[in-house]
Amino acid sequence: MSKKPKTLTVYRYLTGPDDASFCHRVTEALSKGWTLHGGPTLTFDPAQNRVICGQAVIKEVEGVEYTPEMKLSEQ
């Protein structure tokens, strides 16, 4: 009987101003195999007078063990 490789679910929460660069960051993550996890969030930063977006993304990675030192963006 062969052992099934362990699968690690990696989670990231992307944030930034509500502009094209934020959309590009999310699009880049999606193009690298990440998937959206839930809907986007928005809040207003009165000190900067701008809207801040947030979007959670997840990715399933096989054969990787979790460690607190891992760079999630590189998975």
N, C-alpha and C positions, 0 to 999 in steps of 0.2 A: 504494500500500500504506500503510495507516494504522499509526501507531506505537501499540503497546499501552502504556497508562499504567503507570509503575513502581508496584509494590506493595511497601510496607515492612511487615515484621513487627515489631510493637512488643511488647516484653516488660516485664512488671512482676512483682515478687515482693511480695505483700502479707503483712505480719506483724502480730501483735498477740496480746494475751492471749486465751485460749480462752474467749470469752464471746459474748454476742449481738451486741455491736458489731462484732466481727470478721466474723461471719456476714453482718451487714448490709453491710459494706464489700465482701465478695466478691459478694453479691447485687447491689449497686449496679453493680459492674464488669460483671457478666454482663448486666445490663439495658441497659448502654451499649455492648454489642457485643463485649465481651471474652469469650474462651472459656478454660476451664480448660486448663492445660498440665501434665499429670502429676497425681499425687496430692498430697494435703496432707501437710505435715510437722508433727511435734510435738516439742517439747523441754521439759524442765523447768528453770525458773529458780529455783535454790535460794535466791538472795538475796531474791527477791520471793515465794517459796513459791507459784508458779503455773506453769501450763502455757502455753507460747507456741506459737501456730499459724503456719504459713506456707502460702501457696498461690500458685503461679505462674499467671499469666494472660497470654494473648497476644491480639493484635488485628491484622488485616490492614487497612492504610490505603493507599488508592490516591492517587497523585500527590503524595506527600510524600517529601522527601529527608531522610535522617537527619542530624542535627547533634547534637553533645554538649550543646548548650544547650536542646534541645527539652524541654518538659514532658510526660513520658510520660503522666501521668494526664489530660492534656487532649486526647489523641488520640482 
